[in-house]
Amino acid sequence: MDRKIACINKISDRGLALLRDNYEITAEPQEAHGWLVRSAKLHDSVFPKSLRVIGRAGAGVNNIPLDRCAEEGIVVFNTPGANANGVTELVVAG
């Protein structure tokens, strides 16, 4: 498996189970192609060159540096009114 997802915050095991057939869940964000976040502030984070997508479980994206993500070609999704299962579906579909 060459696609890795890192959970920056705690994400439901039930939601992560949806990803395990197609993605490796890693504890190492610097090795990941996708990040799943809830409330973590990412403005001071170092994004790995491999990072392609950030999925936010919740409304709003004020904890994510959108300008920097756009410059680096990182797609950002959020899920207003949804739970962690919605985030995983969005990342898989993306």
MOBEL-V439843 format. One record per residue. N is the residue number from 1. RES is the residue in one letter. SS is DSSP state (helix for helix, strand for strand, loop for the rest). PHI is phi as a letter, one per 40 degrees, with the letter a starting at -180 (none if undefined). PSI is psi in whole degrees, 0 to 359 (NA if undefined). Layout:
N & RES & SS & PHI & PSI
N & RES & SS & PHI & PSI
//
This chain:
1 & M & loop & none & 127
2 & D & loop & b & 2
3 & R & loop & b & 126
4 & K & strand & b & 140
5 & I & strand & b & 133
6 & A & strand & b & 137
7 & C & strand & c & 114
8 & I & loop & c & 328
9 & N & loop & b & 169
10 & K & loop & c & 127
11 & I & loop & b & 143
12 & S & loop & d & 134
13 & D & helix & d & 325
14 & R & helix & c & 319
15 & G & helix & c & 319
16 & L & helix & c & 330
17 & A & helix & d & 330
18 & L & loop & c & 337
19 & L & loop & c & 336
20 & R & loop & c & 336
21 & D & loop & c & 333
22 & N & loop & b & 348
23 & Y & loop & b & 150
24 & E & strand & c & 129
25 & I & strand & c & 121
26 & T & strand & b & 150
27 & A & loop & c & 359
28 & E & loop & b & 96
29 & P & helix & d & 330
30 & Q & helix & c & 354
31 & E & helix & b & 357
32 & A & loop & c & 154
33 & H & loop & c & 337
34 & G & strand & b & 145
35 & W & strand & b & 137
36 & L & strand & b & 127
37 & V & strand & b & 158
38 & R & loop & b & 283
39 & S & loop & b & 357
40 & A & loop & d & 135
41 & K & loop & c & 120
42 & L & loop & b & 2
43 & H & loop & d & 328
44 & D & loop & b & 7
45 & S & loop & c & 148
46 & V & loop & c & 117
47 & F & loop & c & 129
48 & P & loop & c & 155
49 & K & loop & c & 335
50 & S & loop & c & 345
51 & L & loop & c & 124
52 & R & loop & b & 335
53 & V & strand & a & 144
54 & I & strand & b & 121
55 & G & strand & b & 124
56 & R & strand & b & 122
57 & A & loop & c & 89
58 & G & loop & i & 175
59 & A & loop & c & 151
60 & G & loop & g & 158
61 & V & loop & b & 27
62 & N & loop & c & 350
63 & N & loop & c & 5
64 & I & loop & b & 131
65 & P & loop & c & 88
66 & L & helix & c & 320
67 & D & helix & c & 314
68 & R & helix & c & 320
69 & C & helix & c & 316
70 & A & helix & c & 316
71 & E & helix & c & 324
72 & E & loop & c & 3
73 & G & loop & g & 26
74 & I & loop & c & 123
75 & V & strand & c & 136
76 & V & strand & b & 130
77 & F & strand & b & 150
78 & N & strand & b & 168
79 & T & loop & b & 73
80 & P & loop & c & 128
81 & G & loop & g & 6
82 & A & loop & b & 173
83 & N & loop & b & 189
84 & A & helix & c & 328
85 & N & helix & c & 321
86 & G & helix & c & 322
87 & V & helix & c & 314
88 & T & helix & c & 321
89 & E & helix & c & 320
90 & L & helix & c & 317
91 & V & helix & c & 317
92 & V & helix & c & 318
93 & A & helix & c & 333
94 & G & loop & c & NA
//
